[in-house]
Structure formats: C-alpha cells, structure tokens
Amino acid sequence: MKTLTKKLFYLVGMLLLISLISFLAIHAAPNSFLGAGELNPNMNQEAIEKLKAVYGLDKPLAVQYTDWIKNILHLDFGISFVTGSDVSGEIFKRIGITLFMNGVSMVVVFTLALYLGIKAALHYEQKSDHLIRQFSLLSFSMPSFYLALLLIITFAVNLKLFPIAGLHSVDAGSGIAYYLDMLWHLVLPINVMIFLGLGSMVIYVRSLTLEILKSDYYYFAKTRALTQVQLLRYYILPNLLPPIVTLLGLSLPGLIGGSVILESIFGIDGMGQLFYLSALSRDYPVIMGILMITSLLTLLGNIIADLVLLKLNPYANRG
C-alpha cells in the first residue's frame, strides 16, 4: 500500500508538470487557429476577438491554465475549435477502438515474440535461428503504409476477402452481427500492427535469452540434468520476464501514437486519426486532450510495470 501511494503521488505530480509544459508549448506555437485568415479569410478582427472570448483565450495564460486544469479534473477537455463538439465525448467515443486494436496486437506480439525469440536463441546459428532473424529484420524494416497498402490491394481489392476501409458495412445489422462485422473490418489493420511490432520484440527476446544461456547459473542448472521444459520454466522465463514487462509498460503510449498512419489509411475513426486531423487543423483543445490521455497511459504503464516487477521479485525494492 505504501508503494502504491508513492506511485499515485508520482502520477499526479508528473501529470501536472506535463500539463504545464504542454500548455505552454501549444500556446507558443505560431499561426494560431483563430489567427486572422486562418478560420475564415473574410472574418474581421472583431469577430475573432469574440471567438477568443467564447473559448476563454482572451484571459491571461495563468488564468487559462488554471481553468483548464479545473475542467480536466471533471474530465472536461473543452470545446473543439473545428466541430464545436465536446472534446471529452469525442475522445472517449474513439479511444475504445484504438485501445482494442493495439491491445489485441500487443498480446499477440508478446506471445509470438516469446516463442520465436526463445526458439531462435535455443537454436543459435541453426536454420531456425536464421529464418527467425530474417523474418524479424523484414518486420523491423517494413514501412507501415507500404504493408497496409499491400494487404489492401491483395486481400481487399483482388481477392475481396476483407473490406478496404471503415469500421462497419452498410448492412452491418445489430447485436452480435454488428460486432462480428467490426472484427471483420479490423482483421487487416490488426495484422499489420502485429507484423510490424513483432520484429523488434523478437530480436530483443532473442538477445536477452542468449545472455541467460551464457550465464553461470544456467550452466549450473544444466549440470543438474534438468529437462528443457524445466530449464525454460525455472531459469529462462523468470529472468526474461522483468525486462519485457518494463518494455511493455513503456509501450502503452504507442497505443495511440502508433495508430495515426494505419487509422488514416484504413479509415478507422480512432484516436490516431483524430490526433492527425486535429494537428492539421490546429484544433488545440483536442490536441491537448489527447496529449494528456497519452501522458496518463505512459505513467500508468510505468506504474503497472513496476508493480508487476515487484510481484515477480518481492525483494527487488527492499534495501
């Protein structure tokens, strides 16, 4: 409980610091959305001043920041400059599909990377190791947009097995049929995410496993005539999981940032596409809201990783 309390204080402090830096950086950016000629070439200065008053942009920066923080505490990120809709509602409407896509791909990548990385290390410099390394390098070097377009042309345009873009068909129906139709639309983008994320993780797991196989305690374990399964369960995996858990914790912010290109290509109304469109139109309330959500995911990822590591090794933080 004491560790959790410290982590929560750390979370709140870091969020405040990140919010202040993000707020100042956004307001220091040139070419404001409400600048003359940005919103409407025919809009005069008087109309722009009225809009600034509506959005509270005519107040001093300190007052704007204080009001923004107060609103965030109530999960209110303001009103979009572009659509005039509630930013919080827009974010929470889109965040679910982005987290689902990236969550599924992360679980699959983690599982496959463990299997392939350990297999490659155990068969070092053998045929299977070479094949896995070649696959990993292909995955690591493949541009996301190229693979996405390749899958669309092959499986959507030529073979017509999957939809080209979007989340739902016109005749999607309701109930279970509605969600099955959505999963059918997500097959291609999720497979792109899995393929692109697998290469670096496999290389990382293989490297860690090779270090374990060279260690003294592993040589000692082999002298005890343990089976390969026992060596894997009691010596390889327990030493392999902590750094991988840390890496997965740091990967949480990528759940949003990594979806920008794919969601735009596949026409998926998720957080990545929302961030991209907001950046193009300089819709600052939406950008700030997404930045805070991403920062929260980053900090939560670190905290969750620390707690999992503490569970795996209860004596790690005891001095």
Summary of the structure (lengths in Angstrom):
residues: 319
radius of gyration: 24.2
end to end distance: 17.2
largest distance: 84.3
contacts: 965
relative contact order: 0.13
helix: 74%
strand: 1%
